[in-house]
């Protein structure tokens, strides 16, 4: 089974202020880390459930919010 995960930074665990969601703001990097960690938790659960392939689409703004090199390969 293949799964598409579409993720946006609003609603991510730990994100509660606009400074965490707007590029150029002082806490945007923190929001990106939280978003990446949530995606890793989601994909870990999907893999544990037997999903074969997972596609991740960053739906926030210009799609540069996830920290791609920190996404889990496991």
Predicted model as a PDB file, atoms N, CA, C, CB and O in Angstrom, pLDDT in the B-factor column:
MODEL        1                                                                  
ATOM      1  N   UNK A   1       0.839  -1.172   0.000  1.00 94.00           N  
ATOM      2  CA  UNK A   1       0.000   0.000   0.000  1.00 94.00           C  
ATOM      3  C   UNK A   1       0.890   1.244   0.000  1.00 94.00           C  
ATOM      4  CB  UNK A   1      -0.958  -0.007   1.216  1.00 94.00           C  
ATOM      5  O   UNK A   1       1.915   1.283   0.682  1.00 94.00           O  
ATOM      6  N   UNK A   2       0.496   2.248  -0.761  1.00 96.00           N  
ATOM      7  CA  UNK A   2       1.186   3.531  -0.808  1.00 96.00           C  
ATOM      8  C   UNK A   2       0.310   4.595  -0.144  1.00 96.00           C  
ATOM      9  CB  UNK A   2       1.526   3.928  -2.277  1.00 96.00           C  
ATOM     10  O   UNK A   2      -0.916   4.564  -0.259  1.00 96.00           O  
ATOM     11  N   UNK A   3       0.951   5.531   0.547  1.00 97.00           N  
ATOM     12  CA  UNK A   3       0.236   6.602   1.249  1.00 97.00           C  
ATOM     13  C   UNK A   3       0.859   7.946   0.879  1.00 97.00           C  
ATOM     14  CB  UNK A   3       0.275   6.384   2.797  1.00 97.00           C  
ATOM     15  O   UNK A   3       2.080   8.076   0.788  1.00 97.00           O  
ATOM     16  N   UNK A   4       0.004   8.937   0.669  1.00 98.00           N  
ATOM     17  CA  UNK A   4       0.441  10.322   0.471  1.00 98.00           C  
ATOM     18  C   UNK A   4       0.119  11.101   1.737  1.00 98.00           C  
ATOM     19  CB  UNK A   4      -0.248  10.972  -0.785  1.00 98.00           C  
ATOM     20  O   UNK A   4      -1.037  11.164   2.154  1.00 98.00           O  
ATOM     21  N   UNK A   5       1.138  11.695   2.348  1.00 96.00           N  
ATOM     22  CA  UNK A   5       0.974  12.531   3.535  1.00 96.00           C  
ATOM     23  C   UNK A   5       1.142  13.982   3.093  1.00 96.00           C  
ATOM     24  CB  UNK A   5       2.008  12.148   4.669  1.00 96.00           C  
ATOM     25  O   UNK A   5       2.210  14.379   2.625  1.00 96.00           O  
ATOM     26  N   UNK A   6       0.084  14.763   3.245  1.00 96.00           N  
ATOM     27  CA  UNK A   6       0.138  16.189   2.931  1.00 96.00           C  
ATOM     28  C   UNK A   6       0.150  16.933   4.258  1.00 96.00           C  
ATOM     29  CB  UNK A   6      -1.077  16.641   2.021  1.00 96.00           C  
ATOM     30  O   UNK A   6      -0.732  16.735   5.094  1.00 96.00           O  
ATOM     31  N   UNK A   7       1.144  17.787   4.449  1.00 96.00           N  
ATOM     32  CA  UNK A   7       1.334  18.415   5.748  1.00 96.00           C  
ATOM     33  C   UNK A   7       1.485  19.929   5.607  1.00 96.00           C  
ATOM     34  CB  UNK A   7       2.558  17.822   6.451  1.00 96.00           C  
ATOM     35  O   UNK A   7       2.115  20.424   4.672  1.00 96.00           O  
ATOM     36  N   UNK A   8       0.895  20.646   6.554  1.00 96.00           N  
ATOM     37  CA  UNK A   8       1.003  22.102   6.627  1.00 96.00           C  
ATOM     38  C   UNK A   8       1.457  22.447   8.042  1.00 96.00           C  
ATOM     39  CB  UNK A   8      -0.368  22.813   6.268  1.00 96.00           C  
ATOM     40  O   UNK A   8       1.167  21.711   8.985  1.00 96.00           O  
ATOM     41  N   UNK A   9       2.153  23.540   8.191  1.00 95.00           N  
ATOM     42  CA  UNK A   9       2.755  23.864   9.489  1.00 95.00           C  
ATOM     43  C   UNK A   9       1.726  24.307  10.531  1.00 95.00           C  
ATOM     44  CB  UNK A   9       3.793  24.952   9.314  1.00 95.00           C  
ATOM     45  O   UNK A   9       1.927  24.095  11.727  1.00 95.00           O  
ATOM     46  N   UNK A  10       0.620  24.923  10.084  1.00 94.00           N  
ATOM     47  CA  UNK A  10      -0.424  25.282  11.042  1.00 94.00           C  
ATOM     48  C   UNK A  10      -1.063  23.998  11.562  1.00 94.00           C  
ATOM     49  CB  UNK A  10      -1.499  26.221  10.391  1.00 94.00           C  
ATOM     50  O   UNK A  10      -1.461  23.136  10.777  1.00 94.00           O  
ATOM     51  N   UNK A  11      -1.157  23.873  12.866  1.00 90.00           N  
ATOM     52  CA  UNK A  11      -1.706  22.672  13.486  1.00 90.00           C  
ATOM     53  C   UNK A  11      -0.659  21.662  13.919  1.00 90.00           C  
ATOM     54  CB  UNK A  11      -2.646  22.019  12.548  1.00 90.00           C  
ATOM     55  O   UNK A  11      -1.003  20.636  14.505  1.00 90.00           O  
ATOM     56  N   UNK A  12       0.598  21.925  13.646  1.00 95.00           N  
ATOM     57  CA  UNK A  12       1.680  21.026  14.044  1.00 95.00           C  
ATOM     58  C   UNK A  12       1.890  21.116  15.555  1.00 95.00           C  
ATOM     59  CB  UNK A  12       2.994  21.370  13.286  1.00 95.00           C  
ATOM     60  O   UNK A  12       1.709  22.178  16.151  1.00 95.00           O  
ATOM     61  N   UNK A  13       2.268  20.008  16.162  1.00 95.00           N  
ATOM     62  CA  UNK A  13       2.554  19.985  17.605  1.00 95.00           C  
ATOM     63  C   UNK A  13       3.594  21.035  17.961  1.00 95.00           C  
ATOM     64  CB  UNK A  13       3.041  18.590  18.044  1.00 95.00           C  
ATOM     65  O   UNK A  13       4.655  21.091  17.340  1.00 95.00           O  
ATOM     66  N   UNK A  14       3.300  21.866  18.952  1.00 96.00           N  
ATOM     67  CA  UNK A  14       4.246  22.865  19.434  1.00 96.00           C  
ATOM     68  C   UNK A  14       4.171  24.206  18.724  1.00 96.00           C  
ATOM     69  CB  UNK A  14       5.614  22.336  19.308  1.00 96.00           C  
ATOM     70  O   UNK A  14       4.789  25.170  19.177  1.00 96.00           O  
ATOM     71  N   UNK A  15       3.436  24.296  17.631  1.00 97.00           N  
ATOM     72  CA  UNK A  15       3.322  25.559  16.890  1.00 97.00           C  
ATOM     73  C   UNK A  15       2.107  26.321  17.417  1.00 97.00           C  
ATOM     74  CB  UNK A  15       3.199  25.305  15.341  1.00 97.00           C  
ATOM     75  O   UNK A  15       0.981  25.826  17.381  1.00 97.00           O  
ATOM     76  N   UNK A  16       2.361  27.538  17.908  1.00 96.00           N  
ATOM     77  CA  UNK A  16       1.274  28.309  18.502  1.00 96.00           C  
ATOM     78  C   UNK A  16       1.338  29.804  18.191  1.00 96.00           C  
ATOM     79  CB  UNK A  16       1.279  28.114  19.984  1.00 96.00           C  
ATOM     80  O   UNK A  16       0.477  30.561  18.640  1.00 96.00           O  
ATOM     81  N   UNK A  17       2.333  30.237  17.438  1.00 96.00           N  
ATOM     82  CA  UNK A  17       2.465  31.660  17.166  1.00 96.00           C  
ATOM     83  C   UNK A  17       2.883  31.882  15.714  1.00 96.00           C  
ATOM     84  CB  UNK A  17       3.481  32.302  18.126  1.00 96.00           C  
ATOM     85  O   UNK A  17       3.545  31.036  15.113  1.00 96.00           O  
ATOM     86  N   UNK A  18       2.491  33.026  15.161  1.00 96.00           N  
ATOM     87  CA  UNK A  18       2.791  33.295  13.752  1.00 96.00           C  
ATOM     88  C   UNK A  18       4.287  33.355  13.471  1.00 96.00           C  
ATOM     89  CB  UNK A  18       2.148  34.594  13.328  1.00 96.00           C  
ATOM     90  O   UNK A  18       4.708  33.123  12.338  1.00 96.00           O  
ATOM     91  N   UNK A  19       5.095  33.660  14.480  1.00 97.00           N  
ATOM     92  CA  UNK A  19       6.550  33.701  14.288  1.00 97.00           C  
ATOM     93  C   UNK A  19       7.121  32.329  13.938  1.00 97.00           C  
ATOM     94  CB  UNK A  19       7.231  34.233  15.544  1.00 97.00           C  
ATOM     95  O   UNK A  19       8.230  32.238  13.412  1.00 97.00           O  
ATOM     96  N   UNK A  20       6.377  31.265  14.224  1.00 97.00           N  
ATOM     97  CA  UNK A  20       6.822  29.905  13.926  1.00 97.00           C  
ATOM     98  C   UNK A  20       6.386  29.440  12.535  1.00 97.00           C  
ATOM     99  CB  UNK A  20       6.289  28.947  14.976  1.00 97.00           C  
ATOM    100  O   UNK A  20       6.845  28.400  12.063  1.00 97.00           O  
ATOM    101  N   UNK A  21       5.513  30.190  11.879  1.00 96.00           N  
ATOM    102  CA  UNK A  21       4.983  29.735  10.594  1.00 96.00           C  
ATOM    103  C   UNK A  21       5.350  30.633   9.419  1.00 96.00           C  
ATOM    104  CB  UNK A  21       3.498  29.628  10.678  1.00 96.00           C  
ATOM    105  O   UNK A  21       5.128  30.259   8.267  1.00 96.00           O  
ATOM    106  N   UNK A  22       5.898  31.791   9.684  1.00 95.00           N  
ATOM    107  CA  UNK A  22       6.216  32.735   8.618  1.00 95.00           C  
ATOM    108  C   UNK A  22       7.714  32.767   8.331  1.00 95.00           C  
ATOM    109  CB  UNK A  22       5.725  34.132   8.986  1.00 95.00           C  
ATOM    110  O   UNK A  22       8.511  33.064   9.222  1.00 95.00           O  
ATOM    111  N   UNK A  23       8.102  32.462   7.091  1.00 94.00           N  
ATOM    112  CA  UNK A  23       9.524  32.545   6.728  1.00 94.00           C  
ATOM    113  C   UNK A  23      10.064  33.939   7.016  1.00 94.00           C  
ATOM    114  CB  UNK A  23       9.731  32.191   5.237  1.00 94.00           C  
ATOM    115  O   UNK A  23       9.394  34.940   6.762  1.00 94.00           O  
ATOM    116  N   UNK A  24      11.261  33.992   7.539  1.00 93.00           N  
ATOM    117  CA  UNK A  24      11.883  35.266   7.876  1.00 93.00           C  
ATOM    118  C   UNK A  24      11.644  35.705   9.308  1.00 93.00           C  
ATOM    119  CB  UNK A  24      11.389  36.318   6.957  1.00 93.00           C  
ATOM    120  O   UNK A  24      12.323  36.604   9.804  1.00 93.00           O  
ATOM    121  N   UNK A  25      10.684  35.081   9.978  1.00 96.00           N  
ATOM    122  CA  UNK A  25      10.426  35.407  11.387  1.00 96.00           C  
ATOM    123  C   UNK A  25      11.448  34.690  12.270  1.00 96.00           C  
ATOM    124  CB  UNK A  25       8.971  35.007  11.795  1.00 96.00           C  
ATOM    125  O   UNK A  25      12.049  33.692  11.872  1.00 96.00           O  
ATOM    126  N   UNK A  26      11.627  35.223  13.473  1.00 96.00           N  
ATOM    127  CA  UNK A  26      12.686  34.741  14.366  1.00 96.00           C  
ATOM    128  C   UNK A  26      12.515  33.292  14.812  1.00 96.00           C  
ATOM    129  CB  UNK A  26      12.752  35.615  15.572  1.00 96.00           C  
ATOM    130  O   UNK A  26      13.502  32.657  15.184  1.00 96.00           O  
ATOM    131  N   UNK A  27      11.296  32.747  14.789  1.00 97.00           N  
ATOM    132  CA  UNK A  27      11.082  31.381  15.283  1.00 97.00           C  
ATOM    133  C   UNK A  27      10.664  30.402  14.176  1.00 97.00           C  
ATOM    134  CB  UNK A  27      10.023  31.393  16.372  1.00 97.00           C  
ATOM    135  O   UNK A  27      10.204  29.298  14.464  1.00 97.00           O  
ATOM    136  N   UNK A  28      10.824  30.806  12.926  1.00 97.00           N  
ATOM    137  CA  UNK A  28      10.414  29.938  11.818  1.00 97.00           C  
ATOM    138  C   UNK A  28      11.188  28.620  11.814  1.00 97.00           C  
ATOM    139  CB  UNK A  28      10.610  30.659  10.485  1.00 97.00           C  
ATOM    140  O   UNK A  28      10.604  27.566  11.560  1.00 97.00           O  
ATOM    141  N   UNK A  29      12.466  28.663  12.085  1.00 97.00           N  
ATOM    142  CA  UNK A  29      13.266  27.424  12.108  1.00 97.00           C  
ATOM    143  C   UNK A  29      12.727  26.454  13.156  1.00 97.00           C  
ATOM    144  CB  UNK A  29      14.755  27.741  12.395  1.00 97.00           C  
ATOM    145  O   UNK A  29      12.701  25.243  12.935  1.00 97.00           O  
ATOM    146  N   UNK A  30      12.301  26.986  14.287  1.00 97.00           N  
ATOM    147  CA  UNK A  30      11.709  26.144  15.335  1.00 97.00           C  
ATOM    148  C   UNK A  30      10.450  25.452  14.811  1.00 97.00           C  
ATOM    149  CB  UNK A  30      11.373  26.990  16.592  1.00 97.00           C  
ATOM    150  O   UNK A  30      10.259  24.261  15.056  1.00 97.00           O  
ATOM    151  N   UNK A  31       9.599  26.171  14.101  1.00 97.00           N  
ATOM    152  CA  UNK A  31       8.402  25.589  13.510  1.00 97.00           C  
ATOM    153  C   UNK A  31       8.734  24.514  12.494  1.00 97.00           C  
ATOM    154  CB  UNK A  31       7.568  26.662  12.861  1.00 97.00           C  
ATOM    155  O   UNK A  31       8.046  23.496  12.420  1.00 97.00           O  
ATOM    156  N   UNK A  32       9.774  24.727  11.716  1.00 97.00           N  
ATOM    157  CA  UNK A  32      10.214  23.733  10.728  1.00 97.00           C  
ATOM    158  C   UNK A  32      10.656  22.444  11.415  1.00 97.00           C  
ATOM    159  CB  UNK A  32      11.365  24.298   9.869  1.00 97.00           C  
ATOM    160  O   UNK A  32      10.352  21.346  10.950  1.00 97.00           O  
ATOM    161  N   UNK A  33      11.377  22.588  12.526  1.00 98.00           N  
ATOM    162  CA  UNK A  33      11.826  21.404  13.281  1.00 98.00           C  
ATOM    163  C   UNK A  33      10.612  20.634  13.794  1.00 98.00           C  
ATOM    164  CB  UNK A  33      12.753  21.815  14.472  1.00 98.00           C  
ATOM    165  O   UNK A  33      10.554  19.412  13.662  1.00 98.00           O  
ATOM    166  N   UNK A  34       9.649  21.336  14.374  1.00 98.00           N  
ATOM    167  CA  UNK A  34       8.442  20.671  14.876  1.00 98.00           C  
ATOM    168  C   UNK A  34       7.694  19.956  13.754  1.00 98.00           C  
ATOM    169  CB  UNK A  34       7.516  21.689  15.554  1.00 98.00           C  
ATOM    170  O   UNK A  34       7.223  18.833  13.931  1.00 98.00           O  
ATOM    171  N   UNK A  35       7.589  20.608  12.612  1.00 97.00           N  
ATOM    172  CA  UNK A  35       6.891  20.016  11.475  1.00 97.00           C  
ATOM    173  C   UNK A  35       7.592  18.738  11.009  1.00 97.00           C  
ATOM    174  CB  UNK A  35       6.800  21.025  10.320  1.00 97.00           C  
ATOM    175  O   UNK A  35       6.940  17.732  10.728  1.00 97.00           O  
ATOM    176  N   UNK A  36       8.902  18.786  10.930  1.00 97.00           N  
ATOM    177  CA  UNK A  36       9.686  17.625  10.512  1.00 97.00           C  
ATOM    178  C   UNK A  36       9.544  16.485  11.516  1.00 97.00           C  
ATOM    179  CB  UNK A  36      11.164  18.005  10.349  1.00 97.00           C  
ATOM    180  O   UNK A  36       9.415  15.326  11.122  1.00 97.00           O  
ATOM    181  N   UNK A  37       9.566  16.802  12.800  1.00 97.00           N  
ATOM    182  CA  UNK A  37       9.410  15.777  13.834  1.00 97.00           C  
ATOM    183  C   UNK A  37       8.027  15.128  13.765  1.00 97.00           C  
ATOM    184  CB  UNK A  37       9.636  16.385  15.225  1.00 97.00           C  
ATOM    185  O   UNK A  37       7.906  13.915  13.936  1.00 97.00           O  
ATOM    186  N   UNK A  38       6.980  15.930  13.516  1.00 97.00           N  
ATOM    187  CA  UNK A  38       5.636  15.369  13.386  1.00 97.00           C  
ATOM    188  C   UNK A  38       5.530  14.443  12.171  1.00 97.00           C  
ATOM    189  CB  UNK A  38       4.604  16.495  13.278  1.00 97.00           C  
ATOM    190  O   UNK A  38       4.901  13.388  12.248  1.00 97.00           O  
ATOM    191  N   UNK A  39       6.134  14.830  11.071  1.00 97.00           N  
ATOM    192  CA  UNK A  39       6.115  13.977   9.876  1.00 97.00           C  
ATOM    193  C   UNK A  39       6.851  12.673  10.170  1.00 97.00           C  
ATOM    194  CB  UNK A  39       6.760  14.706   8.660  1.00 97.00           C  
ATOM    195  O   UNK A  39       6.392  11.606   9.763  1.00 97.00           O  
ATOM    196  N   UNK A  40       7.974  12.739  10.862  1.00 98.00           N  
ATOM    197  CA  UNK A  40       8.707  11.518  11.219  1.00 98.00           C  
ATOM    198  C   UNK A  40       7.868  10.611  12.113  1.00 98.00           C  
ATOM    199  CB  UNK A  40      10.024  11.870  11.922  1.00 98.00           C  
ATOM    200  O   UNK A  40       7.898   9.390  11.953  1.00 98.00           O  
ATOM    201  N   UNK A  41       7.124  11.186  13.045  1.00 97.00           N  
ATOM    202  CA  UNK A  41       6.251  10.384  13.905  1.00 97.00           C  
ATOM    203  C   UNK A  41       5.122   9.747  13.086  1.00 97.00           C  
ATOM    204  CB  UNK A  41       5.664  11.255  15.040  1.00 97.00           C  
ATOM    205  O   UNK A  41       4.778   8.583  13.293  1.00 97.00           O  
ATOM    206  N   UNK A  42       4.565  10.499  12.181  1.00 97.00           N  
ATOM    207  CA  UNK A  42       3.493   9.996  11.323  1.00 97.00           C  
ATOM    208  C   UNK A  42       3.991   8.844  10.451  1.00 97.00           C  
ATOM    209  CB  UNK A  42       2.935  11.126  10.441  1.00 97.00           C  
ATOM    210  O   UNK A  42       3.345   7.800  10.370  1.00 97.00           O  
ATOM    211  N   UNK A  43       5.126   9.032   9.805  1.00 97.00           N  
ATOM    212  CA  UNK A  43       5.636   7.991   8.919  1.00 97.00           C  
ATOM    213  C   UNK A  43       6.059   6.740   9.693  1.00 97.00           C  
ATOM    214  CB  UNK A  43       6.814   8.526   8.112  1.00 97.00           C  
ATOM    215  O   UNK A  43       5.930   5.625   9.188  1.00 97.00           O  
ATOM    216  N   UNK A  44       6.558   6.921  10.902  1.00 97.00           N  
ATOM    217  CA  UNK A  44       6.913   5.760  11.730  1.00 97.00           C  
ATOM    218  C   UNK A  44       5.667   4.924  12.032  1.00 97.00           C  
ATOM    219  CB  UNK A  44       7.589   6.216  13.052  1.00 97.00           C  
ATOM    220  O   UNK A  44       5.704   3.695  11.968  1.00 97.00           O  
ATOM    221  N   UNK A  45       4.575   5.598  12.358  1.00 97.00           N  
ATOM    222  CA  UNK A  45       3.322   4.886  12.610  1.00 97.00           C  
ATOM    223  C   UNK A  45       2.787   4.188  11.372  1.00 97.00           C  
ATOM    224  CB  UNK A  45       2.283   5.841  13.134  1.00 97.00           C  
ATOM    225  O   UNK A  45       2.288   3.065  11.448  1.00 97.00           O  
ATOM    226  N   UNK A  46       2.892   4.859  10.232  1.00 97.00           N  
ATOM    227  CA  UNK A  46       2.440   4.246   8.981  1.00 97.00           C  
ATOM    228  C   UNK A  46       3.265   3.012   8.632  1.00 97.00           C  
ATOM    229  CB  UNK A  46       2.512   5.260   7.840  1.00 97.00           C  
ATOM    230  O   UNK A  46       2.721   2.000   8.190  1.00 97.00           O  
ATOM    231  N   UNK A  47       4.574   3.098   8.830  1.00 97.00           N  
ATOM    232  CA  UNK A  47       5.439   1.950   8.539  1.00 97.00           C  
ATOM    233  C   UNK A  47       5.140   0.794   9.486  1.00 97.00           C  
ATOM    234  CB  UNK A  47       6.920   2.349   8.643  1.00 97.00           C  
ATOM    235  O   UNK A  47       5.141  -0.368   9.080  1.00 97.00           O  
ATOM    236  N   UNK A  48       4.886   1.123  10.754  1.00 97.00           N  
ATOM    237  CA  UNK A  48       4.545   0.081  11.728  1.00 97.00           C  
ATOM    238  C   UNK A  48       3.229  -0.605  11.365  1.00 97.00           C  
ATOM    239  CB  UNK A  48       4.454   0.679  13.140  1.00 97.00           C  
ATOM    240  O   UNK A  48       3.008  -1.764  11.716  1.00 97.00           O  
ATOM    241  N   UNK A  49       2.356   0.120  10.659  1.00 97.00           N  
ATOM    242  CA  UNK A  49       1.075  -0.441  10.234  1.00 97.00           C  
ATOM    243  C   UNK A  49       1.190  -1.221   8.931  1.00 97.00           C  
ATOM    244  CB  UNK A  49       0.051   0.665  10.077  1.00 97.00           C  
ATOM    245  O   UNK A  49       0.208  -1.798   8.464  1.00 97.00           O  
ATOM    246  N   UNK A  50       2.388  -1.243   8.340  1.00 97.00           N  
ATOM    247  CA  UNK A  50       2.604  -2.059   7.157  1.00 97.00           C  
ATOM    248  C   UNK A  50       2.569  -1.333   5.828  1.00 97.00           C  
ATOM    249  CB  UNK A  50       1.613  -3.105   7.129  1.00 97.00           C  
ATOM    250  O   UNK A  50       2.520  -1.979   4.781  1.00 97.00           O  
ATOM    251  N   UNK A  51       2.594  -0.013   5.839  1.00 97.00           N  
ATOM    252  CA  UNK A  51       2.598   0.750   4.588  1.00 97.00           C  
ATOM    253  C   UNK A  51       3.918   0.514   3.862  1.00 97.00           C  
ATOM    254  CB  UNK A  51       2.383   2.271   4.858  1.00 97.00           C  
ATOM    255  O   UNK A  51       4.983   0.537   4.478  1.00 97.00           O  
ATOM    256  N   UNK A  52       3.845   0.288   2.555  1.00 95.00           N  
ATOM    257  CA  UNK A  52       5.033  -0.004   1.762  1.00 95.00           C  
ATOM    258  C   UNK A  52       5.805   1.249   1.361  1.00 95.00           C  
ATOM    259  CB  UNK A  52       4.643  -0.768   0.530  1.00 95.00           C  
ATOM    260  O   UNK A  52       7.029   1.291   1.486  1.00 95.00           O  
ATOM    261  N   UNK A  53       5.104   2.259   0.883  1.00 96.00           N  
ATOM    262  CA  UNK A  53       5.762   3.458   0.380  1.00 96.00           C  
ATOM    263  C   UNK A  53       4.983   4.676   0.846  1.00 96.00           C  
ATOM    264  CB  UNK A  53       5.874   3.432  -1.168  1.00 96.00           C  
ATOM    265  O   UNK A  53       3.754   4.710   0.787  1.00 96.00           O  
ATOM    266  N   UNK A  54       5.736   5.689   1.317  1.00 96.00           N  
ATOM    267  CA  UNK A  54       5.116   6.912   1.827  1.00 96.00           C  
ATOM    268  C   UNK A  54       5.665   8.094   1.042  1.00 96.00           C  
ATOM    269  CB  UNK A  54       5.377   7.088   3.360  1.00 96.00           C  
ATOM    270  O   UNK A  54       6.877   8.272   0.923  1.00 96.00           O  
ATOM    271  N   UNK A  55       4.763   8.886   0.517  1.00 96.00           N  
ATOM    272  CA  UNK A  55       5.117  10.121  -0.175  1.00 96.00           C  
ATOM    273  C   UNK A  55       4.723  11.278   0.729  1.00 96.00           C  
ATOM    274  CB  UNK A  55       4.415  10.226  -1.579  1.00 96.00           C  
ATOM    275  O   UNK A  55       3.630  11.279   1.294  1.00 96.00           O  
ATOM    276  N   UNK A  56       5.602  12.259   0.870  1.00 95.00           N  
ATOM    277  CA  UNK A  56       5.328  13.413   1.732  1.00 95.00           C  
ATOM    278  C   UNK A  56       5.318  14.667   0.875  1.00 95.00           C  
ATOM    279  CB  UNK A  56       6.384  13.532   2.879  1.00 95.00           C  
ATOM    280  O   UNK A  56       6.236  14.910   0.091  1.00 95.00           O  
ATOM    281  N   UNK A  57       4.261  15.461   1.038  1.00 95.00           N  
ATOM    282  CA  UNK A  57       4.130  16.720   0.317  1.00 95.00           C  
ATOM    283  C   UNK A  57       4.003  17.858   1.324  1.00 95.00           C  
ATOM    284  CB  UNK A  57       2.906  16.689  -0.644  1.00 95.00           C  
ATOM    285  O   UNK A  57       3.077  17.876   2.135  1.00 95.00           O  
ATOM    286  N   UNK A  58       4.923  18.794   1.270  1.00 96.00           N  
ATOM    287  CA  UNK A  58       4.929  19.986   2.121  1.00 96.00           C  
ATOM    288  C   UNK A  58       3.970  21.002   1.505  1.00 96.00           C  
ATOM    289  CB  UNK A  58       6.383  20.587   2.268  1.00 96.00           C  
ATOM    290  O   UNK A  58       4.260  21.575   0.455  1.00 96.00           O  
ATOM    291  N   UNK A  59       2.837  21.222   2.153  1.00 95.00           N  
ATOM    292  CA  UNK A  59       1.781  22.099   1.625  1.00 95.00           C  
ATOM    293  C   UNK A  59       1.846  23.524   2.178  1.00 95.00           C  
ATOM    294  CB  UNK A  59       0.425  21.508   1.936  1.00 95.00           C  
ATOM    295  O   UNK A  59       0.959  24.328   1.890  1.00 95.00           O  
ATOM    296  N   UNK A  60       2.859  23.850   2.952  1.00 93.00           N  
ATOM    297  CA  UNK A  60       2.931  25.179   3.553  1.00 93.00           C  
ATOM    298  C   UNK A  60       3.648  26.153   2.625  1.00 93.00           C  
ATOM    299  CB  UNK A  60       3.645  25.118   4.911  1.00 93.00           C  
ATOM    300  O   UNK A  60       4.806  25.941   2.265  1.00 93.00           O  
ATOM    301  N   UNK A  61       2.960  27.209   2.244  1.00 87.00           N  
ATOM    302  CA  UNK A  61       3.569  28.277   1.448  1.00 87.00           C  
ATOM    303  C   UNK A  61       4.220  27.764   0.178  1.00 87.00           C  
ATOM    304  CB  UNK A  61       4.591  29.013   2.269  1.00 87.00           C  
ATOM    305  O   UNK A  61       3.559  27.189  -0.686  1.00 87.00           O  
ATOM    306  N   UNK A  62       5.510  27.977   0.077  1.00 85.00           N  
ATOM    307  CA  UNK A  62       6.254  27.586  -1.125  1.00 85.00           C  
ATOM    308  C   UNK A  62       6.887  26.198  -0.995  1.00 85.00           C  
ATOM    309  CB  UNK A  62       7.336  28.616  -1.422  1.00 85.00           C  
ATOM    310  O   UNK A  62       7.777  25.844  -1.769  1.00 85.00           O  
ATOM    311  N   UNK A  63       6.438  25.432  -0.036  1.00 88.00           N  
ATOM    312  CA  UNK A  63       6.889  24.050   0.182  1.00 88.00           C  
ATOM    313  C   UNK A  63       8.350  23.948   0.608  1.00 88.00           C  
ATOM    314  CB  UNK A  63       6.686  23.247  -1.075  1.00 88.00           C  
ATOM    315  O   UNK A  63       9.032  22.983   0.261  1.00 88.00           O  
ATOM    316  N   UNK A  64       8.826  24.923   1.347  1.00 89.00           N  
ATOM    317  CA  UNK A  64      10.197  24.895   1.875  1.00 89.00           C  
ATOM    318  C   UNK A  64      10.211  24.881   3.394  1.00 89.00           C  
ATOM    319  CB  UNK A  64      10.989  26.096   1.363  1.00 89.00           C  
ATOM    320  O   UNK A  64      11.127  25.423   4.012  1.00 89.00           O  
ATOM    321  N   UNK A  65       9.204  24.267   3.999  1.00 95.00           N  
ATOM    322  CA  UNK A  65       9.109  24.265   5.455  1.00 95.00           C  
ATOM    323  C   UNK A  65       9.710  23.024   6.090  1.00 95.00           C  
ATOM    324  CB  UNK A  65       7.678  24.389   5.870  1.00 95.00           C  
ATOM    325  O   UNK A  65      10.315  23.112   7.158  1.00 95.00           O  
ATOM    326  N   UNK A  66       9.557  21.876   5.458  1.00 96.00           N  
ATOM    327  CA  UNK A  66      10.164  20.666   6.009  1.00 96.00           C  
ATOM    328  C   UNK A  66      11.678  20.732   5.890  1.00 96.00           C  
ATOM    329  CB  UNK A  66       9.628  19.415   5.296  1.00 96.00           C  
ATOM    330  O   UNK A  66      12.215  21.343   4.966  1.00 96.00           O  
ATOM    331  N   UNK A  67      12.349  20.104   6.821  1.00 96.00           N  
ATOM    332  CA  UNK A  67      13.805  19.977   6.751  1.00 96.00           C  
ATOM    333  C   UNK A  67      14.057  18.593   6.153  1.00 96.00           C  
ATOM    334  CB  UNK A  67      14.508  20.157   8.189  1.00 96.00           C  
ATOM    335  O   UNK A  67      14.138  17.595   6.870  1.00 96.00           O  
ATOM    336  N   UNK A  68      14.178  18.557   4.838  1.00 93.00           N  
ATOM    337  CA  UNK A  68      14.187  17.295   4.102  1.00 93.00           C  
ATOM    338  C   UNK A  68      15.315  16.355   4.528  1.00 93.00           C  
ATOM    339  CB  UNK A  68      14.299  17.572   2.628  1.00 93.00           C  
ATOM    340  O   UNK A  68      15.113  15.141   4.564  1.00 93.00           O  
ATOM    341  N   UNK A  69      16.479  16.878   4.848  1.00 95.00           N  
ATOM    342  CA  UNK A  69      17.573  15.978   5.225  1.00 95.00           C  
ATOM    343  C   UNK A  69      17.425  15.433   6.651  1.00 95.00           C  
ATOM    344  CB  UNK A  69      18.902  16.704   5.094  1.00 95.00           C  
ATOM    345  O   UNK A  69      18.235  14.612   7.083  1.00 95.00           O  
ATOM    346  N   UNK A  70      16.407  15.878   7.378  1.00 96.00           N  
ATOM    347  CA  UNK A  70      16.133  15.360   8.724  1.00 96.00           C  
ATOM    348  C   UNK A  70      14.956  14.392   8.740  1.00 96.00           C  
ATOM    349  CB  UNK A  70      15.859  16.511   9.681  1.00 96.00           C  
ATOM    350  O   UNK A  70      14.599  13.864   9.793  1.00 96.00           O  
ATOM    351  N   UNK A  71      14.349  14.157   7.573  1.00 94.00           N  
ATOM    352  CA  UNK A  71      13.254  13.191   7.512  1.00 94.00           C  
ATOM    353  C   UNK A  71      13.823  11.784   7.646  1.00 94.00           C  
ATOM    354  CB  UNK A  71      12.449  13.338   6.187  1.00 94.00           C  
ATOM    355  O   UNK A  71      14.882  11.476   7.098  1.00 94.00           O  
ATOM    356  N   UNK A  72      13.122  10.950   8.368  1.00 90.00           N  
ATOM    357  CA  UNK A  72      13.570   9.584   8.624  1.00 90.00           C  
ATOM    358  C   UNK A  72      13.432   8.723   7.374  1.00 90.00           C  
ATOM    359  CB  UNK A  72      12.775   8.968   9.780  1.00 90.00           C  
ATOM    360  O   UNK A  72      12.449   8.828   6.641  1.00 90.00           O  
ATOM    361  N   UNK A  73      14.418   7.879   7.142  1.00 81.00           N  
ATOM    362  CA  UNK A  73      14.350   6.889   6.062  1.00 81.00           C  
ATOM    363  C   UNK A  73      13.812   5.567   6.566  1.00 81.00           C  
ATOM    364  CB  UNK A  73      15.725   6.682   5.433  1.00 81.00           C  
ATOM    365  O   UNK A  73      13.501   4.674   5.778  1.00 81.00           O  
ATOM    366  N   UNK A  74      13.703   5.443   7.867  1.00 69.00           N  
ATOM    367  CA  UNK A  74      13.258   4.169   8.467  1.00 69.00           C  
ATOM    368  C   UNK A  74      11.777   3.979   8.313  1.00 69.00           C  
ATOM    369  CB  UNK A  74      13.625   4.106   9.941  1.00 69.00           C  
ATOM    370  O   UNK A  74      11.235   2.967   8.757  1.00 69.00           O  
TER     371      UNK A  74                                                      
ENDMDL                                                                          
END                                                                             
